[in-house]
Protein backbone atom coordinates (compact mmCIF):
# COMPACT_ATOMS: atom_id res chain seq x y z
CA UNK A 1 0.00 0.00 0.00
CA UNK A 2 1.35 3.38 -1.02
CA UNK A 3 0.38 6.81 0.31
CA UNK A 4 -0.45 8.10 -3.17
CA UNK A 5 -3.06 5.33 -3.59
CA UNK A 6 -4.92 6.65 -0.54
CA UNK A 7 -4.53 10.24 -1.74
CA UNK A 8 -5.91 9.31 -5.19
CA UNK A 9 -8.96 7.60 -3.68
CA UNK A 10 -9.60 10.58 -1.42
CA UNK A 11 -9.49 12.87 -4.46
CA UNK A 12 -12.01 10.67 -6.32
CA UNK A 13 -14.34 10.86 -3.32
CA UNK A 14 -13.91 14.62 -2.99
CA UNK A 15 -14.54 15.40 -6.67
CA UNK A 16 -17.25 12.80 -7.15
CA UNK A 17 -15.90 11.08 -10.26
CA UNK A 18 -12.87 9.26 -11.59
CA UNK A 19 -12.68 11.56 -14.61
CA UNK A 20 -12.55 14.79 -12.62
CA UNK A 21 -10.04 13.25 -10.18
CA UNK A 22 -7.79 12.21 -13.06
CA UNK A 23 -7.85 15.74 -14.45
CA UNK A 24 -7.04 17.26 -11.05
CA UNK A 25 -4.18 14.81 -10.48
CA UNK A 26 -2.84 15.22 -14.03
CA UNK A 27 -3.17 11.50 -14.68
CA UNK A 28 -4.86 9.56 -17.42
CA UNK A 29 -8.15 8.06 -16.36
CA UNK A 30 -6.99 4.45 -17.07
CA UNK A 31 -3.83 5.00 -14.99
CA UNK A 32 -5.84 6.33 -12.05
CA UNK A 33 -8.35 3.51 -12.34
CA UNK A 34 -5.56 0.91 -12.33
CA UNK A 35 -3.95 2.48 -9.26
CA UNK A 36 -7.23 2.29 -7.34
CA UNK A 37 -7.80 -1.26 -8.61
CA UNK A 38 -4.43 -2.33 -7.15
CA UNK A 39 -5.50 -0.87 -3.80
CA UNK A 40 -8.80 -2.76 -4.01
CA UNK A 41 -6.93 -6.04 -4.60
CA UNK A 42 -4.69 -5.37 -1.61
CA UNK A 43 -7.60 -4.48 0.71
CA UNK A 44 -10.01 -7.05 -0.72
CA UNK A 45 -12.73 -4.41 -0.94
CA UNK A 46 -14.36 -2.75 -3.93
CA UNK A 47 -13.70 0.96 -3.48
CA UNK A 48 -15.31 2.23 -6.71
CA UNK A 49 -18.59 1.56 -8.44
CA UNK A 50 -17.66 1.43 -12.13
CA UNK A 51 -20.27 2.12 -14.83
CA UNK A 52 -20.11 3.00 -18.52
CA UNK A 53 -20.83 6.60 -17.54
CA UNK A 54 -17.88 6.65 -15.14
CA UNK A 55 -16.82 5.52 -11.68
CA UNK A 56 -17.69 6.83 -8.24
CA UNK A 57 -16.79 5.85 -4.68
CA UNK A 58 -18.67 2.73 -3.54
CA UNK A 59 -20.51 2.39 -0.23
CA UNK A 60 -17.62 0.30 1.12
CA UNK A 61 -15.17 2.97 -0.08
CA UNK A 62 -17.14 5.71 1.68
CA UNK A 63 -17.07 3.71 4.92
CA UNK A 64 -13.28 3.52 4.70
CA UNK A 65 -12.83 7.22 3.91
CA UNK A 66 -12.59 8.35 7.58
CA UNK A 67 -9.82 5.81 8.16
CA UNK A 68 -8.04 6.90 5.00
CA UNK A 69 -8.32 10.54 6.09
CA UNK A 70 -6.84 9.65 9.50
CA UNK A 71 -3.88 7.91 7.87
CA UNK A 72 -3.22 10.85 5.54
CA UNK A 73 -3.48 13.33 8.43
CA UNK A 74 -0.94 11.28 10.39
CA UNK A 75 1.38 11.23 7.38
CA UNK A 76 0.99 15.01 7.05
CA UNK A 77 1.88 15.50 10.73
CA UNK A 78 4.92 13.28 10.24
CA UNK A 79 6.04 15.36 7.27
CA UNK A 80 5.55 18.58 9.23
CA UNK A 81 7.53 17.20 12.16
CA UNK A 82 10.32 16.10 9.84
CA UNK A 83 10.34 19.53 8.21
CA UNK A 84 10.49 21.20 11.63
CA UNK A 85 13.35 18.91 12.65
CA UNK A 86 15.14 19.85 9.45
CA UNK A 87 14.67 23.55 10.19
CA UNK A 88 15.82 23.14 13.79
CA UNK A 89 18.93 21.33 12.64
CA UNK A 90 19.82 24.45 10.62
CA UNK A 91 20.36 26.34 13.89
CA UNK A 92 22.15 25.03 16.98
CA UNK A 93 21.80 27.19 20.08
CA UNK A 94 24.48 26.92 22.75
CA UNK A 95 24.55 28.71 26.09
CA UNK A 96 27.86 29.39 27.81
CA UNK A 97 29.00 31.02 31.03
CA UNK A 98 31.91 32.36 28.96
CA UNK A 99 34.76 30.51 30.65
CA UNK A 100 37.03 28.79 28.10
CA UNK A 101 34.96 30.34 25.31
CA UNK A 102 38.01 31.23 23.22
CA UNK A 103 40.38 28.32 23.95
CA UNK A 104 37.69 25.61 23.66
CA UNK A 105 34.50 26.86 22.04
CA UNK A 106 35.88 28.87 19.13
CA UNK A 107 38.00 25.98 17.72
CA UNK A 108 35.01 23.66 18.21
CA UNK A 109 32.74 26.01 16.26
CA UNK A 110 35.35 26.18 13.50
CA UNK A 111 35.39 22.38 13.26
CA UNK A 112 31.59 22.28 13.31
CA UNK A 113 31.42 24.90 10.56
CA UNK A 114 33.64 22.75 8.34
CA UNK A 115 31.38 19.72 8.88
CA UNK A 116 28.05 21.65 8.71
CA UNK A 117 28.61 24.67 6.45
CA UNK A 118 24.86 25.41 6.21
CA UNK A 119 24.07 25.17 9.93
CA UNK A 120 24.23 28.34 12.00
CA UNK A 121 25.49 28.38 15.58
CA UNK A 122 23.94 30.85 18.00
CA UNK A 123 26.06 31.37 21.14
CA UNK A 124 24.18 32.81 24.10
CA UNK A 125 26.13 34.14 27.09
CA UNK A 126 24.19 33.73 30.31
CA UNK A 127 24.51 32.75 33.94
CA UNK A 128 24.22 29.13 34.97
CA UNK A 129 20.64 29.36 36.26
CA UNK A 130 19.48 31.00 33.02
CA UNK A 131 21.19 28.32 30.93
CA UNK A 132 19.41 25.61 32.93
CA UNK A 133 16.07 27.35 32.44
CA UNK A 134 16.57 27.79 28.68
CA UNK A 135 17.64 24.15 28.31
CA UNK A 136 14.50 23.00 30.14
CA UNK A 137 12.28 25.26 28.02
CA UNK A 138 13.89 24.22 24.73
CA UNK A 139 15.49 27.61 24.06
CA UNK A 140 18.97 26.04 24.03
CA UNK A 141 20.27 22.78 22.60
CA UNK A 142 23.52 22.65 24.58
CA UNK A 143 25.00 24.39 27.58
CA UNK A 144 28.58 24.92 28.80
CA UNK A 145 28.56 25.36 32.57
CA UNK A 146 31.17 25.38 35.34
CA UNK A 147 30.97 23.67 38.72
CA UNK A 148 33.27 23.42 41.70
CA UNK A 149 34.25 19.94 42.83
CA UNK A 150 31.62 18.72 45.27
CA UNK A 151 28.75 20.61 43.62
CA UNK A 152 25.65 18.59 42.77
CA UNK A 153 24.90 18.26 39.06
CA UNK A 154 21.29 18.87 37.92
CA UNK A 155 19.46 15.51 37.83
CA UNK A 156 17.19 16.55 34.95
CA UNK A 157 20.08 17.24 32.55
CA UNK A 158 22.57 14.98 30.80
CA UNK A 159 26.01 16.26 31.90
CA UNK A 160 29.35 15.30 30.35
CA UNK A 161 32.68 16.52 31.74
CA UNK A 162 34.83 18.44 29.27
CA UNK A 163 37.60 20.11 31.29
CA UNK A 164 38.90 20.11 34.83
CA UNK A 165 41.30 22.80 36.03
CA UNK A 166 42.72 24.75 38.95
CA UNK A 167 41.82 28.35 39.81
CA UNK A 168 44.73 30.64 38.92
CA UNK A 169 45.51 34.35 39.08
CA UNK A 170 45.20 36.02 35.67
CA UNK A 171 47.39 39.14 35.46
CA UNK A 172 49.50 41.29 33.18
CA UNK A 173 53.15 40.25 32.69
CA UNK A 174 54.24 43.64 34.08
CA UNK A 175 52.13 43.31 37.23
CA UNK A 176 54.07 43.19 40.53
CA UNK A 177 52.35 39.87 41.20
CA UNK A 178 53.99 38.35 38.09
CA UNK A 179 57.35 38.46 39.90
CA UNK A 180 56.14 35.64 42.17
CA UNK A 181 56.12 31.98 41.14
CA UNK A 182 52.80 31.70 42.98
CA UNK A 183 50.46 34.38 44.33
CA UNK A 184 49.29 34.29 47.94
CA UNK A 185 45.88 35.48 49.01
CA UNK A 186 47.50 38.25 51.06
CA UNK A 187 49.35 39.53 47.97
CA UNK A 188 46.18 39.32 45.90
CA UNK A 189 44.31 41.44 48.45
CA UNK A 190 46.82 44.27 48.08
CA UNK A 191 46.10 44.67 44.33
CA UNK A 192 42.93 45.79 42.51
CA UNK A 193 40.84 42.65 42.04
CA UNK A 194 38.39 41.99 39.19
CA UNK A 195 35.64 39.74 40.53
CA UNK A 196 32.94 37.88 38.62
CA UNK A 197 29.45 39.06 39.49
CA UNK A 198 27.19 37.05 41.81
CA UNK A 199 25.74 34.02 40.04
CA UNK A 200 29.05 32.83 38.58
CA UNK A 201 31.03 29.93 40.01
CA UNK A 202 34.20 32.04 40.26
CA UNK A 203 32.34 34.64 42.34
CA UNK A 204 31.55 31.88 44.82
CA UNK A 205 35.13 30.63 44.71
CA UNK A 206 36.63 34.10 45.38
CA UNK A 207 34.43 34.56 48.44
CA UNK A 208 35.54 31.17 49.71
CA UNK A 209 39.19 32.05 49.03
CA UNK A 210 39.11 35.49 50.71
CA UNK A 211 37.16 34.24 53.77
CA UNK A 212 35.43 37.56 54.29
CA UNK A 213 38.48 39.76 53.75
CA UNK A 214 38.17 42.75 51.41
CA UNK A 215 40.67 43.59 48.63
CA UNK A 216 42.24 47.03 48.37
CA UNK A 217 39.95 47.80 45.44
CA UNK A 218 37.64 45.66 43.35
CA UNK A 219 35.64 45.66 40.13
CA UNK A 220 32.67 43.47 39.30
CA UNK A 221 31.99 42.14 35.82
CA UNK A 222 30.02 39.56 33.83
CA UNK A 223 32.04 36.71 32.40
CA UNK A 224 35.65 35.66 32.04
CA UNK A 225 36.19 37.32 28.68
CA UNK A 226 35.49 40.82 30.01
CA UNK A 227 37.60 40.03 33.07
CA UNK A 228 40.58 39.10 30.87
CA UNK A 229 40.19 42.26 28.81
CA UNK A 230 40.14 44.36 31.97
CA UNK A 231 43.33 42.61 33.11
CA UNK A 232 44.93 43.29 29.72
CA UNK A 233 44.12 46.99 30.10
CA UNK A 234 45.90 47.11 33.44
CA UNK A 235 42.89 47.49 35.72
CA UNK A 236 43.91 44.67 38.05
CA UNK A 237 44.05 40.90 38.40
CA UNK A 238 41.33 38.27 38.43
CA UNK A 239 40.94 34.62 39.39
CA UNK A 240 39.79 32.20 36.70
CA UNK A 241 40.07 28.49 35.86
CA UNK A 242 43.43 27.77 34.23
CA UNK A 243 41.65 26.41 31.13
CA UNK A 244 40.08 29.85 30.64
CA UNK A 245 43.50 31.54 30.47
CA UNK A 246 45.93 29.04 28.95
CA UNK A 247 45.62 29.18 25.17
CA UNK A 248 43.56 32.36 25.14
CA UNK A 249 44.71 34.71 22.32
CA UNK A 250 45.60 37.36 24.91
CA UNK A 251 47.81 34.84 26.71
CA UNK A 252 49.36 33.53 23.48
CA UNK A 253 50.26 37.09 22.48
CA UNK A 254 51.83 37.88 25.85
CA UNK A 255 49.20 40.43 26.89
CA UNK A 256 48.09 38.44 29.93
CA UNK A 257 49.69 35.61 31.89
CA UNK A 258 48.86 33.52 34.96
CA UNK A 259 50.29 32.32 38.24
CA UNK A 260 49.03 29.55 40.56
CA UNK A 261 47.43 30.44 43.85
CA UNK A 262 49.89 29.70 46.65
CA UNK A 263 47.30 28.92 49.31
CA UNK A 264 44.37 27.62 47.25
CA UNK A 265 42.37 24.69 48.53
CA UNK A 266 44.18 21.67 47.11
CA UNK A 267 41.03 19.63 46.58
CA UNK A 268 39.05 22.35 44.79
CA UNK A 269 38.92 22.27 41.00
CA UNK A 270 36.68 23.93 38.44
CA UNK A 271 34.87 21.44 36.21
CA UNK A 272 33.40 22.45 32.88
CA UNK A 273 30.58 20.23 31.61
CA UNK A 274 28.35 20.19 28.59
CA UNK A 275 24.64 19.87 29.40
CA UNK A 276 21.69 18.63 27.35
CA UNK A 277 18.08 17.84 28.08
CA UNK A 278 17.50 14.22 29.01
CA UNK A 279 15.72 13.19 25.82
CA UNK A 280 15.74 10.10 23.66
CA UNK A 281 17.00 11.81 20.53
CA UNK A 282 18.85 14.91 19.38
CA UNK A 283 19.18 16.57 16.01
CA UNK A 284 22.24 15.38 14.12
CA UNK A 285 23.82 18.83 14.23
CA UNK A 286 23.43 18.98 18.04
CA UNK A 287 25.01 15.54 18.44
CA UNK A 288 27.90 16.51 16.18
CA UNK A 289 28.63 19.77 18.02
CA UNK A 290 28.54 17.90 21.33
CA UNK A 291 31.01 15.30 20.00
CA UNK A 292 33.29 18.02 18.58
CA UNK A 293 33.37 19.75 21.99
CA UNK A 294 34.40 16.44 23.57
CA UNK A 295 37.15 15.92 21.01
CA UNK A 296 38.38 19.50 21.36
CA UNK A 297 38.50 19.15 25.14
CA UNK A 298 40.71 16.05 24.74
CA UNK A 299 43.06 17.97 22.45
CA UNK A 300 43.13 20.89 24.90
CA UNK A 301 44.09 18.62 27.78
CA UNK A 302 47.00 17.21 25.79
Phi and psi in degrees as a GROMACS rama.xvg file:
@    title "Ramachandran Plot"
@    xaxis  label "Phi"
@    yaxis  label "Psi"
@TYPE xy
-114.043  151.834  UNK-2
-61.0288  -39.1999  UNK-3
-64.9382  -27.2823  UNK-4
-62.8508  -43.3573  UNK-5
-67.4469  -39.2953  UNK-6
-64.5735  -39.3072  UNK-7
-64.2656  -44.3023  UNK-8
-64.9272  -39.0574  UNK-9
-62.5618  -38.0067  UNK-10
-66.4709  -40.9277  UNK-11
-58.9861  -44.7073  UNK-12
-66.0865  -38.9807  UNK-13
-68.8176  -40.1298  UNK-14
-91.5165  -12.4964  UNK-15
86.0764  -3.89364  UNK-16
-157.626  154.378  UNK-17
-67.2368  -37.5694  UNK-18
-63.2507  -50.005  UNK-19
-65.5612  -36.127  UNK-20
-64.4617  -40.8989  UNK-21
-62.8254  -40.6401  UNK-22
-63.9181  -43.7369  UNK-23
-66.9348  -32.7918  UNK-24
-91.2197  -1.43913  UNK-25
59.1013  43.5159  UNK-26
-121.243  158.109  UNK-27
-74.9323  151.866  UNK-28
-62.4974  -42.2825  UNK-29
-62.0991  -37.0915  UNK-30
-65.9956  -42.0994  UNK-31
-65.3008  -41.8603  UNK-32
-62.5047  -40.4598  UNK-33
-67.6185  -37.2872  UNK-34
-62.2095  -45.276  UNK-35
-66.567  -36.1463  UNK-36
-63.6612  -38.3679  UNK-37
-63.1834  -36.9771  UNK-38
-66.8237  -40.0307  UNK-39
-60.9243  -43.1617  UNK-40
-62.176  -40.7167  UNK-41
-68.18  -39.5342  UNK-42
-84.8627  -20.886  UNK-43
73.1337  26.533  UNK-44
-135.263  137.821  UNK-45
-77.6329  117.32  UNK-46
-96.6127  -21.3303  UNK-47
-124.329  144.297  UNK-48
-96.1244  113.55  UNK-49
-100.39  128.718  UNK-50
-132.38  169.295  UNK-51
-62.1521  -29.0669  UNK-52
-81.3508  -8.45595  UNK-53
143.717  -167.164  UNK-54
-136.225  138.743  UNK-55
-132.261  166.114  UNK-56
-63.9744  133.058  UNK-57
-77.581  171.768  UNK-58
-61.3061  -42.5431  UNK-59
-63.2458  -38.8906  UNK-60
-63.725  -40.8352  UNK-61
-65.6126  -34.1184  UNK-62
-66.8165  -30.1582  UNK-63
-85.5508  -12.9875  UNK-64
-57.393  -42.0257  UNK-65
-59.7258  -36.4515  UNK-66
-70.2587  -39.3052  UNK-67
-63.7019  -42.7204  UNK-68
-61.8249  -38.6238  UNK-69
-65.0039  -40.4302  UNK-70
-64.0976  -45.6548  UNK-71
-66.2285  -36.2895  UNK-72
-64.8201  -39.3032  UNK-73
-65.0937  -40.2852  UNK-74
-63.8552  -40.1028  UNK-75
-64.4237  -40.6067  UNK-76
-63.9223  -38.5104  UNK-77
-62.7385  -43.6092  UNK-78
-63.6083  -41.0069  UNK-79
-64.2723  -41.6395  UNK-80
-64.3037  -40.8912  UNK-81
-65.2532  -38.7969  UNK-82
-66.0457  -40.2978  UNK-83
-63.4727  -42.5809  UNK-84
-61.8125  -38.3461  UNK-85
-63.6222  -42.4339  UNK-86
-67.1366  -40.958  UNK-87
-62.3761  -38.9477  UNK-88
-66.7556  -13.5635  UNK-89
-81.3837  -5.19494  UNK-90
-142.867  120.043  UNK-91
-108.757  127.191  UNK-92
-108.917  124.235  UNK-93
-125.879  128.755  UNK-94
-100.516  138.383  UNK-95
-139.133  146.569  UNK-96
-84.4496  3.71032  UNK-97
78.5573  10.4886  UNK-98
-91.5285  135.352  UNK-99
66.3439  17.7743  UNK-100
-59.4753  -47.4855  UNK-101
-75.7869  -53.5172  UNK-102
-64.1262  -31.118  UNK-103
-107.75  -52.8023  UNK-104
-71.3539  -42.5443  UNK-105
-61.888  -47.7881  UNK-106
-60.8817  -35.327  UNK-107
-64.7603  -42.055  UNK-108
-65.2003  -36.3871  UNK-109
-62.5206  -44.1961  UNK-110
-63.1312  -42.3682  UNK-111
-63.5102  -40.8056  UNK-112
-60.1256  -39.8998  UNK-113
-65.4481  -35.5827  UNK-114
-83.9167  -28.4508  UNK-115
-131.256  71.8349  UNK-116
-63.9425  -19.0683  UNK-117
-97.7047  -5.75894  UNK-118
-97.5434  126.034  UNK-119
-83.5092  150.975  UNK-120
-118.942  121.392  UNK-121
-104.375  119.071  UNK-122
-103.766  121.255  UNK-123
-111.393  121.407  UNK-124
-90.5186  124.609  UNK-125
-156.271  167.618  UNK-126
-78.8968  163.588  UNK-127
-56.0965  -44.4815  UNK-128
-64.7945  -36.5543  UNK-129
-69.6409  -36.9299  UNK-130
-63.2603  -43.2984  UNK-131
-60.603  -42.9621  UNK-132
-64.6141  -44.5508  UNK-133
-67.946  -33.5651  UNK-134
-64.1661  -44.3086  UNK-135
-64.5435  -36.079  UNK-136
-85.2893  -5.67664  UNK-137
87.2074  7.33345  UNK-138
-78.3272  -15.8395  UNK-139
-129.414  149.263  UNK-140
-94.6607  -35.5971  UNK-141
-138.627  155.163  UNK-142
-134.311  144.606  UNK-143
-113.831  116.143  UNK-144
-135.293  145.98  UNK-145
-102.644  146.663  UNK-146
-133.79  157.944  UNK-147
-93.9673  147.843  UNK-148
-54.9964  134.599  UNK-149
99.4051  -17.4993  UNK-150
-68.1911  147.325  UNK-151
-80.8995  135.107  UNK-152
-85.1848  149.267  UNK-153
-65.4868  126.407  UNK-154
-70.5119  -19.1086  UNK-155
-91.7536  4.7986  UNK-156
-123.811  149.651  UNK-157
-88.707  112.536  UNK-158
-111.843  133.37  UNK-159
-127.747  126.214  UNK-160
-69.6337  134.374  UNK-161
-107.235  -54.8393  UNK-162
-136.015  152.619  UNK-163
-138.748  125.107  UNK-164
-147.092  172.399  UNK-165
-97.6046  145.828  UNK-166
-66.3431  135.28  UNK-167
-134.031  163.97  UNK-168
-88.6765  123.49  UNK-169
-97.9993  124.171  UNK-170
-149.977  170.683  UNK-171
-79.3061  149.254  UNK-172
-61.0993  -25.694  UNK-173
-93.2936  8.25614  UNK-174
-70.5077  144.312  UNK-175
-55.1661  -30.4181  UNK-176
-67.6875  -25.5284  UNK-177
-67.7898  -15.3229  UNK-178
-72.1347  -15.8335  UNK-179
-93.4598  146.875  UNK-180
-73.5398  -25.3219  UNK-181
-147.752  149.235  UNK-182
-106.691  125.652  UNK-183
-81.9469  161.641  UNK-184
-63.917  -37.5165  UNK-185
-61.1435  -43.1449  UNK-186
-66.7518  -36.8381  UNK-187
-64.9515  -35.9061  UNK-188
-67.6406  -22.4285  UNK-189
-84.0594  -8.0428  UNK-190
-110.485  155.521  UNK-191
-57.3874  133.761  UNK-192
-118.789  128.713  UNK-193
-96.5348  116.524  UNK-194
-113.658  138.049  UNK-195
-66.66  145.918  UNK-196
-68.4926  158.879  UNK-197
-54.6136  139.035  UNK-198
109.78  -14.4826  UNK-199
-100.59  148.837  UNK-200
-59.3277  -40.0129  UNK-201
-70.7845  -23.8879  UNK-202
-64.0732  -44.6915  UNK-203
-64.8488  -39.498  UNK-204
-65.7932  -43.5189  UNK-205
-59.4486  -43.938  UNK-206
-63.7451  -36.2656  UNK-207
-67.3278  -39.2286  UNK-208
-68.2405  -43.781  UNK-209
-77.5642  -21.2986  UNK-210
52.9836  46.9588  UNK-211
86.9451  -8.56792  UNK-212
-77.6873  154.22  UNK-213
-111.619  131.82  UNK-214
-69.8222  166.051  UNK-215
-58.82  -38.1241  UNK-216
-158.733  146.506  UNK-217
-142.753  151.581  UNK-218
-115.793  159.425  UNK-219
-127.204  135.496  UNK-220
-146.996  164.777  UNK-221
-96.4495  117.436  UNK-222
86.4934  150.705  UNK-223
-66.3994  -34.9836  UNK-224
-64.1271  -43.7074  UNK-225
-65.7198  -38.1544  UNK-226
-59.4515  -43.284  UNK-227
-66.7363  -37.6716  UNK-228
-65.6257  -39.039  UNK-229
-65.4686  -37.6932  UNK-230
-62.9075  -45.6242  UNK-231
-60.0478  -30.4545  UNK-232
-86.6774  3.32756  UNK-233
85.0186  18.7646  UNK-234
-81.151  -16.5798  UNK-235
156.411  -161.211  UNK-236
-118.312  162.38  UNK-237
-141.408  167.969  UNK-238
-116.788  123.7  UNK-239
-139.44  164.633  UNK-240
-63.9152  144.78  UNK-241
-59.4019  -31.9186  UNK-242
-71.1828  -12.6437  UNK-243
-85.4578  -16.2158  UNK-244
-106.855  -47.7485  UNK-245
-67.1714  122.327  UNK-246
93.1907  -8.26453  UNK-247
-64.4488  143.632  UNK-248
-54.1193  -36.2361  UNK-249
-64.6575  -36.8041  UNK-250
-74.2526  -39.7624  UNK-251
-64.0966  -32.339  UNK-252
-90.2384  6.05377  UNK-253
77.7467  13.6634  UNK-254
-81.8682  -35.7717  UNK-255
-127.923  161.905  UNK-256
-144.463  -169.955  UNK-257
-149.238  156.743  UNK-258
-138.305  146.225  UNK-259
-68.8039  157.405  UNK-260
-82.5845  125.995  UNK-261
-68.4464  -35.5653  UNK-262
-120.77  34.0744  UNK-263
-72.241  155.452  UNK-264
-65.3456  122.509  UNK-265
-65.436  -27.2914  UNK-266
-96.3187  6.67332  UNK-267
-101.247  122.447  UNK-268
-127.056  160.7  UNK-269
-102.394  128.826  UNK-270
-115.463  122.849  UNK-271
-97.1929  130.444  UNK-272
-125.794  155.402  UNK-273
-99.2896  139.267  UNK-274
-123.423  141.2  UNK-275
-139.013  157.389  UNK-276
-63.558  145.779  UNK-277
-77.324  94.2449  UNK-278
-135.958  159.767  UNK-279
-71.0649  -24.6182  UNK-280
-147.209  153.015  UNK-281
-131.009  153.549  UNK-282
-60.6473  148.67  UNK-283
-56.13  -41.4455  UNK-284
-63.4948  -38.0512  UNK-285
-65.7797  -44.5709  UNK-286
-60.3934  -42.3206  UNK-287
-66.3157  -42.7377  UNK-288
-63.8832  -39.9764  UNK-289
-59.7634  -45.7694  UNK-290
-66.9732  -36.8456  UNK-291
-65.6141  -39.8489  UNK-292
-61.1945  -40.1422  UNK-293
-63.6852  -44.4139  UNK-294
-66.1343  -41.3713  UNK-295
-64.9789  -35.3414  UNK-296
-66.5209  -34.9571  UNK-297
-66.2486  -42.8098  UNK-298
-64.0494  -38.5917  UNK-299
-64.4318  -39.9153  UNK-300
-67.1566  -26.6056  UNK-301
